[in-house]
Amino acid sequence: MKYRVTISADSLDPNPEVTEFEDFYEAEDYIHDSVNRSIQWHIDHSPYIISEKEYDELLEQEIALTRLEEI
């Protein structure tokens, strides 16, 4: 079975990043790495310390911009 991962920069992104994988675990790893990379970018570029609550909100936002589907 093949899987398609779609990752948008924001909710109105006209050209989201679309990647296809042969195995579910590869797609899952890709999503995990992408979400962590994006959150780390926010942390690195924030002039303020990110609280646990803010971290959880960032995680929720990034996951909401990610879609995994079977094709």
C-alpha positions in Angstrom: 0.0 0.0 0.0 1.2 3.5 -0.7 0.8 6.6 1.4 0.7 10.3 0.6 1.8 12.9 3.1 0.8 16.5 2.5 2.4 19.3 4.6 1.2 22.9 4.3 3.0 26.0 5.4 -0.3 27.5 6.6 -4.0 26.8 6.1 -4.1 28.7 2.8 -1.0 27.3 1.3 -1.6 26.9 -2.5 1.4 24.6 -3.0 1.8 22.2 -0.1 4.7 19.8 0.0 3.4 16.4 -1.2 5.5 13.2 -0.7 4.6 9.6 -1.3 5.9 6.6 0.6 5.7 2.8 0.1 5.4 2.0 3.8 3.3 3.5 6.6 6.3 3.7 9.0 8.3 5.8 6.5 5.4 8.3 6.1 5.0 8.4 9.9 8.7 9.1 10.4 8.6 11.8 7.7 5.7 13.5 9.5 7.5 13.3 12.8 10.7 14.7 11.5 9.0 17.5 9.6 6.8 18.6 12.6 9.9 18.5 14.9 12.0 20.5 12.4 9.3 23.1 12.1 8.8 23.4 15.9 12.6 23.6 16.4 12.7 26.5 13.9 10.1 28.4 15.8 12.0 27.8 19.1 15.4 28.8 17.6 14.0 32.0 16.0 11.8 33.2 18.9 13.3 36.0 21.0 11.4 34.6 24.0 11.6 31.4 25.9 8.8 29.0 24.7 6.7 27.7 27.5 5.3 24.1 27.7 1.9 25.5 26.8 3.2 27.4 23.8 5.2 24.3 22.7 2.0 22.2 22.8 0.1 24.9 20.8 2.9 24.9 18.2 2.7 21.1 18.0 -1.0 21.2 17.6 -0.8 23.8 14.8 1.9 21.9 12.9 0.0 18.6 13.1 -3.2 20.3 11.9 -1.2 21.4 8.7 -0.3 17.7 8.0 -2.3 15.1 6.2 -1.6 11.4 5.8 -3.7 9.4 3.3 -3.7 5.9 1.7 -3.5 5.9 -2.0 
